[in-house]
Each structure stands twice: as structure tokens, then as C-alpha cells.
Amino acid sequence: MYYNKVEICGINTSRLHTLSAEETEELLQKSTSGDKKAREELINGNLRLVLSVIQRFAGRGGCADDLFQVGCIGLIKAIDNFDITVGVKFSTYAVPMIIGEVRRYLRDNNMLRVSRGTRDLAYHALSAKEALTKRLGREPTNSEIAAEMGASEESVTSALEAIVEPVSLYDPVYSDGTDSVFVMDGIKDEENTDERWLENIALENALSKLGERESAIINLRFFRGKTQMEIAEEIGISQAQVSRIEKSALEHIRKSM
């Protein structure tokens, strides 16, 4: 998908108009009273909001033009159903509506469809789970659900996993009307820690201090995965020389770090 292209659905995204809070409120009042022109201005003034929402679905399937059109349907539904007396920002109400519309579209048009048999097994498993929960006073395991149904634990587990809708890292889990908290905000990165970040900076600094030939050999050896023999042939020196230069360069890196 190319969300950053200038034109989408025949609309020049670089020229999209945005509304101020005061303009939005005024147009919402007019639109609620049946003013079709105000409704049209609201739609055109919030197309950039639609564009920002569909960017969250990059890599989830569907082309940008289709998602934009589906997002616009969600926007129109939000405009037509928004209650101006509630005292909530329009964008706070509109974004979940747009997201919901796009999700339904992606779900209904997903190439990876779950078979009817798997769905039926999953729904029977859910019914058995509910009955067992009431009887046991706790949530049953998949093994207990399978025993209740007379099915294998593996088939029950696979069926239940198959009907779970994938969650995007950019799905909002909380919003106070200004900033949103997304799924990815609650995920810990075990690799890109502060310590690893500092190590990378130190390594980059150490590499920058190497000579041109040392730098080339380290790059070929450890970043491009070549053998000493391959490097020797490529730069026109012996393997023994490559070995000596490599050891010297590594020693310089260790001292620098």
C-alpha cells in the first residue's frame, strides 16, 4: 500500500482541508438540523482524519483506495449519528467508527477464511466453556473443554485460535480525547533496550575510528558474512594479511568500547 502518495481515490491528499474545533462544532449543529451543505463540508473537512486512521492498517490487506472509501463510510456514519449534546470531541467519536468499518471490511474480505466446520467446532467449544465455567466456578482449560465435548484437545485449541481476530499493534486501547494508548505501548522490547542502544552507539563510534582498509574488512567479514578467503580475493591481498588486519581492527574496537 502506498499511503503517502499524493492522490488517493482521485483526491489530492496534500490539499485536504482541515477544520478547527469551532468550525466543526458549528457545522455539526447545522448538519444535525438537516443542512446538507454543512454535512458535505464536515465530510470534506475530515478526510485527513480518515487518511490517518487507515495508515494504522498498513500490511493488513486491501488497497489504499478501497480502505479510504470504507473509512469515508465510517466517517459519514459518525457524522450522521453524532450527538452534539454529549460534550465529546467529534474525532474521539469518529475514529472508533472509522476503525470499526475498516475492520469489518478487512474481516469480510480476508483471503484467510476459517472453514465452516472449524467455526462450528469453535462455537460449540465456547458453549461448553460457558457451561463448565458455571459448573466449576472457574475458567476451564482447553483439555477440560475437549473432554466435555468428546473432542481432541488439539482440535479444540486450533478452532478457538482460528476465530480470534488479529490485533494490530496500532489499535487504540484507551483514549482520553487527546492522546491515545496503543497496543504497542504495552509491549516490552527485550532486544532494543537502553543498554543495547548504548552498545550500538559505542560500536558505531568505534567503527568510525578504523582505517579505510580495516573498516572494509570488518564490514565484509561481520556485516556481509564473507570468509577471509573471499575477502582476500575481493580486495587483492593474502588471507594471512586479512587475518592480521581483522585481529588488529577487533582489538581497536575492544579498546574503544
KOLBA-176817 format. One record per residue (C-alpha): residue number from 1; residue in one letter; x, y, z. Coordinates in Angstrom, 2 decimals. Example, Ala and Ser with C-alpha at 12.3 -4.5 7.8 and 13.67 -1.06 7.14 Angstrom:
- 1_A_12.30_-4.50_7.80
- 2_S_13.67_-1.06_7.14
END
This chain:
- 1_M_0.00_0.00_0.00
- 2_Y_1.15_3.50_-0.76
- 3_Y_-0.50_5.71_1.83
- 4_N_1.94_8.56_1.28
- 5_K_1.12_9.04_-2.37
- 6_V_-0.32_12.44_-3.24
- 7_E_-3.52_11.13_-4.83
- 8_I_-5.91_8.58_-3.34
- 9_C_-9.34_7.86_-4.80
- 10_G_-8.79_10.83_-7.11
- 11_I_-8.27_13.19_-4.16
- 12_N_-5.08_15.21_-3.77
- 13_T_-4.22_14.43_-0.15
- 14_S_-1.74_17.30_0.06
- 15_R_-4.60_19.74_-0.36
- 16_L_-7.05_18.22_2.11
- 17_H_-8.78_20.89_4.17
- 18_T_-8.94_20.55_7.96
- 19_L_-11.50_22.16_10.25
- 20_S_-10.93_23.97_13.51
- 21_A_-12.81_22.83_16.62
- 22_E_-15.12_25.84_16.32
- 23_E_-15.85_25.16_12.64
- 24_T_-16.54_21.50_13.36
- 25_E_-18.97_22.32_16.17
- 26_E_-20.82_24.87_14.04
- 27_L_-21.11_22.50_11.08
- 28_L_-22.27_19.64_13.31
- 29_Q_-25.10_21.79_14.65
- 30_K_-26.16_22.74_11.13
- 31_S_-25.84_19.16_9.86
- 32_T_-27.96_17.87_12.75
- 33_S_-30.63_20.36_11.70
- 34_G_-30.65_18.89_8.19
- 35_D_-28.22_21.23_6.42
- 36_K_-26.83_19.04_3.60
- 37_K_-24.17_21.58_2.64
- 38_A_-22.82_21.60_6.21
- 39_R_-22.78_17.79_6.17
- 40_E_-20.76_17.81_2.96
- 41_E_-18.30_20.33_4.44
- 42_L_-17.90_18.11_7.51
- 43_I_-17.08_15.11_5.32
- 44_N_-14.54_17.03_3.22
- 45_G_-13.04_18.63_6.32
- 46_N_-12.38_15.25_7.99
- 47_L_-10.89_13.29_5.09
- 48_R_-7.43_13.78_6.57
- 49_L_-8.73_12.05_9.73
- 50_V_-9.79_9.07_7.58
- 51_L_-6.36_9.02_5.95
- 52_S_-4.60_8.97_9.34
- 53_V_-6.79_6.07_10.52
- 54_I_-6.24_3.81_7.51
- 55_Q_-2.48_4.26_7.86
- 56_R_-2.78_2.13_11.01
- 57_F_-3.86_-0.80_8.84
- 58_A_-0.71_-0.97_6.71
- 59_G_0.11_-4.58_5.96
- 60_R_-3.34_-5.85_6.91
- 61_G_-4.52_-6.38_3.33
- 62_G_-6.62_-4.35_0.91
- 63_C_-5.52_-1.45_-1.26
- 64_A_-5.30_2.12_-0.01
- 65_D_-8.09_3.39_-2.29
- 66_D_-10.54_0.74_-1.04
- 67_L_-9.68_1.32_2.62
- 68_F_-10.05_5.07_2.16
- 69_Q_-13.52_4.66_0.70
- 70_V_-14.53_2.29_3.50
- 71_G_-13.12_4.75_6.04
- 72_C_-15.23_7.51_4.49
- 73_I_-18.33_5.36_5.07
- 74_G_-17.37_5.15_8.74
- 75_L_-16.88_8.94_8.81
- 76_I_-20.33_9.56_7.29
- 77_K_-21.91_7.20_9.84
- 78_A_-20.14_9.10_12.61
- 79_I_-21.43_12.46_11.31
- 80_D_-24.99_11.18_10.96
- 81_N_-25.06_9.55_14.40
- 82_F_-23.06_12.04_16.47
- 83_D_-24.90_13.53_19.44
- 84_I_-23.83_17.16_19.88
- 85_T_-25.31_17.27_23.39
- 86_V_-22.94_14.66_24.84
- 87_G_-19.96_17.03_25.08
- 88_V_-17.43_14.68_23.44
- 89_K_-14.95_15.74_20.74
- 90_F_-16.14_14.64_17.31
- 91_S_-12.81_12.99_16.48
- 92_T_-12.99_10.90_19.68
- 93_Y_-16.32_9.52_18.46
- 94_A_-15.42_9.29_14.76
- 95_V_-12.12_7.41_14.98
- 96_P_-13.57_4.19_16.51
- 97_M_-16.40_4.32_13.95
- 98_I_-13.92_4.54_11.07
- 99_I_-11.72_1.81_12.57
- 100_G_-14.74_-0.46_13.03
- 101_E_-15.81_0.00_9.42
- 102_V_-12.32_-0.78_8.12
- 103_R_-12.01_-3.83_10.38
- 104_R_-15.32_-5.22_9.14
- 105_Y_-14.20_-4.73_5.56
- 106_L_-10.87_-6.48_6.15
- 107_R_-12.55_-9.32_8.05
- 108_D_-15.17_-9.88_5.34
- 109_N_-12.59_-9.71_2.56
- 110_N_-9.82_-11.64_4.27
- 111_M_-8.26_-14.27_1.99
- 112_L_-7.53_-16.48_5.01
- 113_R_-11.05_-17.67_5.71
- 114_V_-11.92_-20.06_8.51
- 115_S_-13.86_-23.13_7.35
- 116_R_-17.46_-23.65_8.46
- 117_G_-16.50_-26.86_10.31
- 118_T_-13.80_-25.07_12.30
- 119_R_-16.18_-22.23_13.16
- 120_D_-18.89_-24.65_14.31
- 121_L_-16.38_-26.51_16.49
- 122_A_-15.19_-23.22_17.99
- 123_Y_-18.74_-22.08_18.81
- 124_H_-19.55_-25.44_20.41
- 125_A_-16.35_-25.13_22.43
- 126_L_-17.40_-21.67_23.60
- 127_S_-20.78_-23.03_24.70
- 128_A_-19.08_-25.88_26.56
- 129_K_-16.68_-23.41_28.14
- 130_E_-19.55_-21.28_29.42
- 131_A_-21.34_-24.31_30.89
- 132_L_-18.16_-25.59_32.56
- 133_T_-17.38_-22.16_33.99
- 134_K_-20.76_-22.10_35.76
- 135_R_-20.36_-25.68_36.97
- 136_L_-16.72_-25.45_38.12
- 137_G_-16.79_-21.86_39.35
- 138_R_-13.67_-21.08_37.33
- 139_E_-12.50_-20.88_33.74
- 140_P_-11.91_-24.40_32.36
- 141_T_-8.81_-25.47_30.47
- 142_N_-8.93_-26.47_26.81
- 143_S_-8.35_-30.06_27.94
- 144_E_-11.49_-29.95_30.11
- 145_I_-13.50_-28.35_27.30
- 146_A_-12.35_-31.05_24.87
- 147_A_-13.30_-33.81_27.35
- 148_E_-16.75_-32.23_27.80
- 149_M_-17.26_-32.21_24.03
- 150_G_-15.68_-35.60_23.34
- 151_A_-13.17_-33.98_21.00
- 152_S_-9.39_-33.82_20.97
- 153_E_-7.68_-31.01_22.85
- 154_E_-5.62_-30.11_19.77
- 155_S_-8.70_-29.63_17.56
- 156_V_-10.46_-27.51_20.20
- 157_T_-7.40_-25.32_20.74
- 158_S_-6.91_-24.81_16.99
- 159_A_-10.58_-23.95_16.47
- 160_L_-10.65_-21.38_19.28
- 161_E_-7.46_-19.76_17.98
- 162_A_-8.84_-19.64_14.43
- 163_I_-11.79_-17.39_15.31
- 164_V_-9.71_-14.85_17.23
- 165_E_-9.43_-11.65_15.19
- 166_P_-5.82_-10.46_14.77
- 167_V_-4.97_-7.29_16.67
- 168_S_-2.87_-4.54_15.17
- 169_L_-0.07_-3.01_17.22
- 170_Y_-1.62_0.33_16.31
- 171_D_-5.08_-0.48_17.67
- 172_P_-6.02_2.04_20.39
- 173_V_-6.79_0.53_23.80
- 174_Y_-7.53_3.83_25.59
- 175_S_-8.11_7.46_24.69
- 176_D_-8.83_10.45_26.89
- 177_G_-9.83_12.63_23.96
- 178_T_-6.32_13.95_23.34
- 179_D_-3.67_11.22_23.34
- 180_S_-4.35_7.54_22.65
- 181_V_-2.63_4.50_24.12
- 182_F_-1.99_1.77_21.54
- 183_V_-1.36_-1.98_21.89
- 184_M_2.31_-1.50_21.04
- 185_D_2.71_0.89_24.02
- 186_G_2.20_-2.04_26.39
- 187_I_4.71_-4.35_24.71
- 188_K_8.21_-4.59_26.09
- 189_D_11.07_-4.79_23.62
- 190_E_13.57_-7.28_25.02
- 191_E_16.12_-6.60_22.27
- 192_N_16.19_-2.84_21.76
- 193_T_16.83_-1.93_25.38
- 194_D_18.64_1.20_26.56
- 195_E_21.75_-0.92_27.16
- 196_R_21.63_-2.34_23.64
- 197_W_21.07_1.13_22.21
- 198_L_24.13_2.47_24.04
- 199_E_26.18_-0.52_22.91
- 200_N_25.22_0.16_19.30
- 201_I_26.27_3.79_19.65
- 202_A_29.60_2.72_21.15
- 203_L_30.15_0.18_18.37
- 204_E_29.33_2.71_15.67
- 205_N_31.75_5.16_17.25
- 206_A_34.50_2.51_17.44
- 207_L_33.99_1.53_13.79
- 208_S_34.26_5.15_12.69
- 209_K_37.80_5.28_14.15
- 210_L_39.09_2.39_11.99
- 211_G_41.19_2.95_8.91
- 212_E_39.66_2.55_5.46
- 213_R_41.03_-0.99_4.88
- 214_E_40.22_-2.15_8.44
- 215_S_36.69_-0.79_8.12
- 216_A_36.18_-2.51_4.77
- 217_I_37.36_-5.89_6.09
- 218_I_35.21_-5.72_9.23
- 219_N_32.20_-4.77_7.11
- 220_L_32.75_-7.63_4.66
- 221_R_33.56_-10.14_7.41
- 222_F_30.87_-9.46_10.01
- 223_F_28.13_-7.50_8.29
- 224_R_28.15_-9.22_4.90
- 225_G_29.21_-12.68_6.14
- 226_K_32.17_-13.28_3.84
- 227_T_35.09_-15.61_4.62
- 228_Q_38.65_-14.37_4.91
- 229_M_39.49_-16.13_1.63
- 230_E_36.63_-14.37_-0.20
- 231_I_37.72_-11.02_1.24
- 232_A_41.33_-11.65_0.20
- 233_E_40.25_-12.33_-3.38
- 234_E_37.96_-9.29_-3.44
- 235_I_40.47_-6.69_-2.22
- 236_G_43.59_-8.33_-3.69
- 237_I_45.66_-9.33_-0.64
- 238_S_46.53_-12.65_1.00
- 239_Q_44.30_-14.42_3.54
- 240_A_47.07_-14.05_6.15
- 241_Q_47.01_-10.27_5.68
- 242_V_43.22_-10.25_6.01
- 243_S_43.53_-12.23_9.24
- 244_R_46.11_-9.83_10.71
- 245_I_44.12_-6.74_9.77
- 246_E_40.94_-8.28_11.15
- 247_K_42.54_-9.10_14.52
- 248_S_44.07_-5.62_14.74
- 249_A_40.72_-3.99_13.92
- 250_L_38.88_-6.08_16.54
- 251_E_41.46_-5.13_19.14
- 252_H_40.97_-1.44_18.33
- 253_I_37.18_-1.88_18.64
- 254_R_37.52_-3.60_22.04
- 255_K_39.70_-0.79_23.38
- 256_S_37.37_1.91_22.04
- 257_M_34.35_0.26_23.68
END
